[in-house]
Amino acid sequence: MRFWDASAVVPLIVDEVAGEGLLGLLEQDPGMVAWWGTPVECVSAIARREREGHLSPQAATRAVSRLRMLSGAWNEILASDPVRETALRLLRVHSLRAADSLQLAAAVVAADGSPATLQFVCLDERLAVAAEREGFPVVDRIS
């Protein structure tokens, strides 16, 4: 089982170069853990690509459908006091944006406070560095 950040989920649902390697990683271990806010971040990324003309409306609709199917199968870490308190601490320790601190906090909660026990799949460099510093084995380069 691995924790999947939104930056790694998007290529699974939108046609991107990194998607093939990530799909292979998912096939190796289909057990996914994700934060409650991941679907919001993913739809934000899809909508941005659509607005910028990098994704057709039909492709955006297909991506949202894929996201719904994928999110229906993953284990979700819900918004909770432990996630919020951990995110607040992470913001003081690492150079993170708010949503990234919540992603990392959800992973800490999913790992029951033992980050070394859960791989963290992430394509965002800043978040990957913070996750490594917290003790997660980070999968961030997919070939």
Backbone as a chain_set.jsonl record, in Angstrom:
{"seq": "MRFWDASAVVPLIVDEVAGEGLLGLLEQDPGMVAWWGTPVECVSAIARREREGHLSPQAATRAVSRLRMLSGAWNEILASDPVRETALRLLRVHSLRAADSLQLAAAVVAADGSPATLQFVCLDERLAVAAEREGFPVVDRIS", "coords": {"N": [[0.844, -1.172, 0.0], [0.478, 2.246, -0.762], [0.836, 5.776, -0.174], [-0.73, 8.223, -2.085], [-0.083, 11.26, -3.465], [-1.842, 14.113, -4.801], [-0.447, 15.146, -6.989], [0.64, 12.911, -8.16], [-1.576, 11.433, -8.737], [-2.989, 12.791, -10.729], [-1.592, 12.334, -13.282], [-2.424, 9.718, -13.667], [-5.012, 9.896, -14.52], [-5.179, 11.754, -16.526], [-3.885, 12.113, -19.761], [-0.591, 11.912, -19.66], [2.997, 12.047, -19.783], [4.278, 10.93, -17.49], [2.342, 9.213, -16.65], [2.373, 6.506, -17.589], [4.483, 5.188, -16.199], [3.556, 5.564, -13.611], [1.145, 4.168, -13.717], [2.168, 1.604, -13.978], [3.381, 1.358, -11.48], [1.109, 1.438, -9.879], [-0.12, -0.912, -10.736], [1.648, -2.779, -9.7], [1.144, -2.564, -6.987], [-1.914, -2.216, -6.071], [-3.107, -1.079, -3.858], [-4.169, 1.846, -2.681], [-3.75, 4.847, -0.815], [-5.181, 7.901, -0.003], [-5.598, 11.436, 0.53], [-8.508, 13.102, 1.768], [-9.021, 15.535, 0.43], [-7.869, 15.186, -2.053], [-9.395, 14.58, -4.47], [-10.481, 17.141, -4.982], [-8.197, 18.698, -5.473], [-7.292, 17.359, -7.756], [-9.402, 17.754, -9.626], [-9.193, 20.496, -9.823], [-6.709, 20.7, -11.131], [-7.359, 19.432, -13.544], [-9.369, 21.165, -14.527], [-7.873, 23.508, -14.818], [-6.098, 22.751, -16.869], [-7.962, 22.393, -18.889], [-9.051, 25.022, -19.153], [-6.768, 26.344, -20.045], [-6.495, 25.294, -22.508], [-5.16, 22.906, -22.924], [-6.452, 20.597, -22.634], [-9.268, 19.025, -23.915], [-12.833, 19.702, -23.593], [-14.197, 17.234, -23.592], [-12.155, 15.414, -22.974], [-11.559, 16.331, -20.432], [-13.912, 15.7, -19.081], [-13.812, 12.905, -19.268], [-11.519, 12.474, -17.718], [-12.376, 13.326, -15.173], [-14.307, 11.366, -14.727], [-12.668, 9.079, -14.625], [-11.264, 9.727, -12.345], [-13.297, 9.611, -10.41], [-13.834, 6.846, -10.455], [-11.346, 5.812, -9.635], [-11.021, 7.042, -7.111], [-13.072, 5.849, -5.767], [-12.046, 3.426, -5.134], [-9.827, 3.744, -3.525], [-8.259, 3.957, -0.22], [-9.315, 6.338, 1.985], [-8.073, 9.109, 3.73], [-9.648, 10.934, 6.042], [-10.706, 14.362, 6.588], [-9.707, 15.632, 9.641], [-9.161, 16.293, 13.168], [-6.548, 15.33, 13.988], [-5.225, 15.318, 11.47], [-5.36, 18.032, 10.783], [-3.933, 19.248, 12.946], [-1.412, 18.086, 12.599], [-0.797, 19.068, 10.063], [-0.587, 21.802, 10.64], [1.737, 21.79, 12.22], [3.563, 20.862, 10.301], [3.627, 22.977, 8.486], [5.085, 24.852, 9.881], [7.552, 23.695, 9.961], [8.411, 22.929, 7.405], [8.828, 24.178, 4.041], [6.04, 24.544, 2.748], [2.986, 24.632, 0.835], [-0.427, 25.264, 1.851], [-2.311, 23.199, 1.056], [-0.523, 21.17, 0.387], [0.63, 20.678, 2.868], [-1.507, 19.523, 4.157], [-1.824, 17.209, 2.607], [0.578, 15.851, 3.216], [0.278, 15.633, 5.983], [-1.956, 13.96, 6.11], [-0.785, 11.651, 5.143], [1.031, 11.117, 7.216], [-0.776, 10.534, 9.262], [-1.999, 8.298, 8.082], [0.121, 6.545, 8.168], [0.215, 5.956, 10.794], [1.884, 7.533, 12.386], [4.381, 6.499, 11.843], [6.301, 7.079, 9.496], [8.22, 5.688, 7.903], [7.071, 3.312, 7.256], [5.358, 3.511, 5.105], [5.149, 4.029, 1.707], [5.463, 7.039, -0.162], [3.979, 8.505, -2.809], [4.755, 10.868, -5.121], [4.971, 13.701, -7.243], [5.653, 16.277, -6.916], [8.225, 18.36, -6.265], [8.948, 19.967, -3.971], [7.169, 19.038, -2.009], [7.915, 16.35, -1.979], [10.511, 16.519, -0.933], [9.943, 17.439, 1.673], [8.436, 15.253, 2.585], [10.383, 13.233, 2.539], [12.101, 14.252, 4.512], [10.46, 13.949, 6.675], [10.589, 11.266, 6.964], [9.462, 9.458, 5.178], [9.646, 6.91, 2.674], [10.105, 7.99, -0.486], [8.561, 7.87, -3.605], [9.313, 9.328, -6.414], [10.314, 9.627, -8.916], [9.445, 8.488, -11.884], [10.058, 6.177, -14.331]], "CA": [[0.0, 0.0, 0.0], [1.228, 3.495, -0.869], [0.094, 7.028, -0.119], [-0.64, 8.909, -3.369], [-0.352, 12.692, -3.495], [-2.589, 14.521, -5.987], [0.478, 15.339, -8.11], [0.848, 11.604, -8.765], [-2.872, 10.912, -9.183], [-3.387, 13.465, -11.975], [-1.137, 11.63, -14.482], [-3.169, 8.464, -13.835], [-6.34, 10.155, -15.086], [-4.991, 12.644, -17.665], [-2.814, 11.57, -20.594], [0.682, 12.594, -19.436], [4.168, 11.179, -19.907], [4.524, 10.21, -16.232], [1.24, 8.298, -16.386], [2.706, 5.097, -17.825], [5.258, 4.685, -15.069], [2.693, 5.539, -12.424], [0.217, 3.044, -13.879], [2.937, 0.405, -13.645], [3.529, 1.347, -10.025], [-0.203, 1.087, -9.331], [-0.357, -2.329, -11.024], [2.469, -3.543, -8.752], [0.478, -2.519, -5.685], [-3.12, -1.407, -6.277], [-3.597, -0.495, -2.609], [-3.915, 3.291, -2.644], [-4.245, 5.68, 0.273], [-5.168, 9.296, -0.444], [-6.226, 12.41, 1.405], [-9.882, 13.486, 1.482], [-9.041, 16.665, -0.495], [-7.219, 14.866, -3.319], [-10.26, 14.796, -5.632], [-10.614, 18.582, -5.246], [-6.955, 19.124, -6.117], [-7.235, 16.772, -9.096], [-10.344, 18.462, -10.499], [-8.591, 21.803, -10.049], [-5.68, 20.517, -12.163], [-8.06, 19.133, -14.793], [-10.027, 22.396, -14.982], [-6.828, 24.433, -15.262], [-5.654, 22.29, -18.187], [-9.052, 22.669, -19.837], [-9.094, 26.48, -19.373], [-5.576, 26.753, -20.784], [-6.544, 24.696, -23.84], [-4.336, 21.705, -22.993], [-7.361, 19.464, -22.478], [-10.591, 19.323, -24.48], [-13.916, 19.458, -22.624], [-14.493, 15.795, -23.541], [-11.065, 14.77, -22.238], [-11.721, 16.726, -19.028], [-15.023, 14.899, -18.554], [-13.297, 11.533, -19.093], [-10.584, 12.481, -16.594], [-13.165, 13.386, -13.934], [-14.907, 10.031, -14.569], [-11.604, 8.184, -14.163], [-10.985, 10.104, -10.955], [-14.372, 9.041, -9.57], [-13.623, 5.398, -10.345], [-10.14, 5.594, -8.848], [-11.245, 7.438, -5.714], [-13.983, 4.88, -5.158], [-11.299, 2.227, -4.759], [-8.715, 3.981, -2.6], [-8.528, 4.198, 1.197], [-9.262, 7.792, 2.118], [-7.832, 9.709, 5.045], [-10.627, 12.012, 6.142], [-10.381, 15.589, 7.315], [-9.868, 15.34, 11.071], [-8.291, 17.093, 14.029], [-5.139, 14.925, 13.89], [-4.667, 15.775, 10.195], [-5.19, 19.484, 10.863], [-2.849, 19.564, 13.876], [-0.156, 17.694, 11.963], [-0.559, 20.03, 8.973], [-0.107, 23.047, 11.252], [3.138, 21.573, 12.585], [4.361, 20.739, 9.075], [3.79, 24.313, 7.905], [6.133, 25.546, 10.646], [8.812, 22.98, 9.807], [8.777, 22.784, 5.995], [8.352, 25.2, 3.098], [4.921, 23.905, 2.055], [1.698, 25.313, 0.674], [-1.422, 24.704, 2.777], [-2.836, 21.911, 0.585], [0.545, 20.175, 0.488], [0.787, 20.297, 4.273], [-2.613, 18.609, 4.456], [-1.489, 15.932, 1.973], [1.619, 15.198, 4.012], [-0.314, 15.303, 7.287], [-2.795, 12.774, 5.914], [0.127, 10.512, 5.031], [1.526, 10.849, 8.571], [-1.877, 9.859, 9.962], [-2.161, 6.971, 7.472], [1.249, 5.716, 8.608], [0.144, 5.851, 12.256], [3.03, 8.199, 12.972], [5.62, 5.799, 11.471], [6.41, 7.317, 8.057], [9.06, 4.72, 7.195], [6.281, 2.129, 6.917], [4.426, 3.789, 4.007], [5.73, 4.771, 0.586], [4.782, 8.284, -0.506], [4.111, 8.703, -4.253], [4.622, 12.317, -5.27], [5.752, 14.301, -8.318], [5.92, 17.665, -6.536], [9.564, 18.316, -5.659], [8.955, 20.549, -2.622], [6.462, 18.113, -1.121], [8.734, 15.136, -1.875], [11.603, 16.815, 0.003], [9.363, 17.471, 3.018], [8.068, 13.879, 2.94], [11.631, 12.527, 2.871], [12.574, 14.75, 5.806], [9.578, 13.372, 7.701], [10.917, 9.855, 7.09], [8.786, 8.608, 4.201], [10.323, 6.522, 1.452], [9.368, 8.721, -1.524], [8.633, 7.464, -5.001], [9.076, 10.604, -7.1], [10.838, 9.589, -10.289], [8.848, 7.336, -12.576], [10.592, 6.053, -15.686]], "C": [[0.893, 1.239, 0.0], [0.286, 4.682, -0.694], [0.344, 7.771, -1.426], [-1.035, 10.371, -3.205], [-1.092, 13.016, -4.799], [-1.684, 14.702, -7.205], [0.769, 14.032, -8.838], [-0.455, 10.986, -9.254], [-3.254, 11.512, -10.539], [-2.872, 12.735, -13.218], [-1.81, 10.272, -14.71], [-4.475, 8.683, -14.581], [-6.313, 11.072, -16.308], [-3.812, 12.092, -18.444], [-1.553, 12.414, -20.448], [1.803, 11.578, -19.495], [4.38, 10.337, -18.654], [3.473, 9.146, -15.963], [1.582, 6.837, -16.556], [3.473, 4.494, -16.66], [4.43, 4.578, -13.804], [1.669, 4.414, -12.516], [0.906, 1.724, -13.567], [3.12, 0.253, -12.148], [2.218, 0.924, -9.364], [-0.526, -0.383, -9.578], [0.439, -3.218, -10.07], [1.792, -3.648, -7.395], [-0.754, -1.623, -5.803], [-3.706, -0.802, -4.999], [-3.199, 0.968, -2.516], [-4.492, 3.895, -1.373], [-4.137, 7.11, -0.223], [-5.901, 10.155, 0.574], [-7.631, 12.74, 0.896], [-9.956, 14.604, 0.441], [-8.415, 16.387, -1.848], [-8.148, 15.029, -4.525], [-10.434, 16.278, -5.99], [-9.365, 19.096, -5.956], [-6.867, 18.595, -7.548], [-8.184, 17.478, -10.062], [-9.842, 19.873, -10.779], [-7.542, 21.723, -11.166], [-6.307, 20.234, -13.525], [-8.672, 20.408, -15.371], [-9.01, 23.42, -15.485], [-6.331, 24.044, -16.656], [-6.713, 22.576, -19.253], [-9.111, 24.165, -20.165], [-7.935, 26.962, -20.239], [-5.509, 26.139, -22.179], [-5.684, 23.456, -24.012], [-5.177, 20.43, -22.919], [-8.709, 19.869, -23.055], [-11.661, 19.111, -23.408], [-14.251, 17.975, -22.486], [-13.414, 15.047, -22.756], [-11.155, 15.109, -20.746], [-12.828, 15.898, -18.377], [-14.576, 13.457, -18.321], [-12.353, 11.458, -17.895], [-11.33, 12.513, -15.26], [-13.834, 12.033, -13.677], [-13.882, 9.031, -14.058], [-11.274, 8.456, -12.698], [-12.042, 9.515, -10.023], [-14.186, 7.546, -9.369], [-12.431, 5.094, -9.44], [-10.382, 5.911, -7.375], [-12.223, 6.509, -4.998], [-13.268, 3.638, -4.652], [-10.206, 2.486, -3.724], [-9.199, 4.1, -1.161], [-8.321, 5.686, 1.427], [-9.038, 8.212, 3.568], [-8.706, 10.953, 5.124], [-10.073, 13.238, 6.849], [-10.682, 15.333, 8.792], [-8.944, 16.255, 11.868], [-6.83, 16.642, 13.96], [-4.473, 15.367, 12.571], [-4.404, 17.28, 10.27], [-4.018, 19.862, 11.773], [-1.48, 19.205, 13.288], [0.198, 18.66, 10.839], [-0.043, 21.356, 9.517], [1.364, 22.931, 11.644], [4.019, 21.558, 11.347], [4.599, 22.092, 8.41], [4.895, 25.098, 8.606], [7.516, 24.955, 10.385], [9.32, 22.975, 8.359], [8.219, 23.936, 5.163], [7.263, 24.583, 2.222], [3.761, 24.87, 1.872], [0.69, 24.601, 1.575], [-1.911, 23.329, 2.333], [-1.773, 20.816, 0.674], [0.768, 19.743, 1.934], [-0.319, 19.332, 4.693], [-2.377, 17.236, 3.821], [-0.487, 15.165, 2.844], [1.096, 14.802, 5.392], [-1.193, 14.062, 7.182], [-1.931, 11.523, 5.796], [0.689, 10.127, 6.397], [0.463, 10.092, 9.366], [-2.065, 8.449, 9.411], [-1.072, 6.004, 7.927], [1.264, 5.517, 10.117], [1.389, 6.422, 12.929], [4.366, 7.541, 12.683], [5.838, 5.921, 9.965], [7.226, 6.283, 7.29], [8.278, 3.496, 6.722], [5.377, 2.318, 5.701], [5.139, 4.574, 2.909], [4.831, 5.946, 0.219], [5.038, 8.545, -1.99], [3.782, 10.154, -4.559], [5.5, 12.811, -6.414], [6.054, 15.766, -8.061], [7.22, 17.685, -5.733], [9.585, 18.834, -4.219], [8.289, 19.613, -1.614], [7.27, 16.833, -0.923], [9.883, 15.342, -0.883], [11.082, 16.806, 1.438], [9.002, 16.057, 3.482], [9.313, 13.064, 3.307], [12.154, 12.963, 4.234], [11.723, 14.237, 6.961], [9.816, 11.875, 7.872], [10.23, 8.924, 6.123], [9.753, 8.161, 3.111], [9.502, 7.104, 0.292], [9.644, 8.133, -2.892], [8.286, 8.717, -5.795], [9.625, 10.639, -8.511], [10.344, 8.318, -10.947], [9.419, 7.293, -13.985], [9.83, 5.04, -16.488]], "O": [[1.924, 1.279, 0.671], [-0.899, 4.608, -1.021], [1.493, 7.936, -1.836], [-2.172, 10.684, -2.851], [-0.979, 12.282, -5.78], [-2.105, 14.441, -8.332], [1.112, 14.051, -10.02], [-0.431, 10.098, -10.107], [-3.785, 10.81, -11.4], [-3.652, 12.527, -14.147], [-1.771, 9.738, -15.819], [-4.994, 7.758, -15.207], [-7.298, 11.164, -17.041], [-2.834, 11.646, -17.844], [-1.447, 13.494, -21.03], [1.584, 10.386, -19.283], [4.636, 9.138, -18.759], [3.689, 8.263, -15.133], [1.14, 6.002, -15.766], [3.141, 3.405, -16.191], [4.575, 3.636, -13.026], [1.356, 3.776, -11.511], [0.308, 0.831, -12.965], [3.026, -0.851, -11.611], [2.217, 0.149, -8.408], [-1.137, -1.034, -8.731], [-0.033, -4.284, -9.674], [1.855, -4.685, -6.734], [-0.651, -0.405, -5.653], [-4.704, -0.084, -5.062], [-2.031, 1.29, -2.299], [-5.568, 3.514, -0.914], [-3.119, 7.494, -0.799], [-6.708, 9.669, 1.365], [-7.89, 12.654, -0.304], [-10.886, 14.613, -0.366], [-8.422, 17.261, -2.716], [-7.713, 15.581, -5.536], [-10.523, 16.627, -7.167], [-9.464, 19.844, -6.929], [-6.418, 19.305, -8.448], [-7.806, 17.769, -11.197], [-10.05, 20.391, -11.876], [-7.5, 22.587, -12.042], [-5.837, 20.741, -14.543], [-8.515, 20.697, -16.557], [-9.262, 24.117, -16.468], [-6.164, 24.904, -17.521], [-6.389, 22.956, -20.379], [-9.211, 24.533, -21.335], [-8.091, 27.866, -21.059], [-4.586, 26.421, -22.944], [-5.495, 22.994, -25.137], [-4.67, 19.326, -23.119], [-9.235, 20.932, -22.726], [-11.419, 18.416, -22.421], [-14.554, 17.508, -21.388], [-13.722, 14.154, -21.966], [-10.86, 14.268, -19.897], [-12.681, 15.449, -17.241], [-14.916, 12.854, -17.303], [-12.385, 10.486, -17.141], [-10.958, 11.807, -14.323], [-13.918, 11.598, -12.528], [-14.176, 8.231, -13.171], [-11.035, 7.534, -11.918], [-11.71, 8.98, -8.965], [-14.354, 7.032, -8.263], [-12.506, 4.216, -8.579], [-9.994, 5.141, -6.497], [-12.201, 6.398, -3.772], [-13.81, 2.887, -3.841], [-9.708, 1.543, -3.108], [-10.384, 4.313, -0.905], [-7.266, 6.229, 1.098], [-9.706, 7.744, 4.489], [-8.522, 11.905, 4.366], [-9.104, 13.159, 7.604], [-11.77, 14.878, 9.147], [-8.06, 16.905, 11.31], [-5.943, 17.492, 13.881], [-3.301, 15.743, 12.562], [-3.339, 17.744, 9.863], [-3.2, 20.706, 11.408], [-0.51, 19.941, 13.465], [1.361, 19.03, 10.68], [0.844, 21.967, 8.921], [2.145, 23.858, 11.428], [5.091, 22.162, 11.333], [5.662, 22.322, 7.834], [5.565, 25.92, 7.981], [8.53, 25.63, 10.564], [10.528, 23.011, 8.124], [7.248, 24.584, 5.553], [7.526, 24.155, 1.098], [3.58, 25.803, 2.655], [0.924, 23.473, 2.009], [-1.928, 22.392, 3.13], [-2.084, 19.67, 0.997], [1.062, 18.577, 2.198], [-0.087, 18.428, 5.496], [-2.694, 16.212, 4.427], [-0.683, 13.991, 3.159], [1.445, 13.738, 5.905], [-1.173, 13.208, 8.069], [-2.301, 10.458, 6.292], [0.811, 8.941, 6.704], [0.771, 9.122, 10.059], [-2.266, 7.506, 10.176], [-1.307, 4.803, 8.056], [2.223, 4.968, 10.66], [1.887, 5.872, 13.911], [5.39, 7.97, 13.216], [5.586, 4.967, 9.229], [6.936, 6.029, 6.121], [8.762, 2.731, 5.887], [4.692, 1.377, 5.3], [5.67, 5.657, 3.157], [3.605, 5.856, 0.281], [6.178, 8.781, -2.391], [2.674, 10.619, -4.292], [6.648, 12.386, -6.542], [6.653, 16.431, -8.907], [7.301, 17.099, -4.653], [10.179, 18.203, -3.344], [8.788, 19.423, -0.505], [7.307, 16.29, 0.181], [10.192, 14.452, -0.09], [11.712, 16.227, 2.323], [9.236, 15.704, 4.638], [9.297, 12.297, 4.27], [12.601, 12.131, 5.023], [12.203, 14.105, 8.087], [9.305, 11.273, 8.816], [10.392, 7.708, 6.226], [10.591, 8.946, 2.668], [8.338, 6.746, 0.114], [10.792, 7.926, -3.286], [7.127, 9.127, -5.852], [9.406, 11.614, -9.229], [10.772, 7.215, -10.607], [9.284, 8.251, -14.747], [10.148, 4.811, -17.655]]}, "num_chains": 1, "name": "protein.A"}
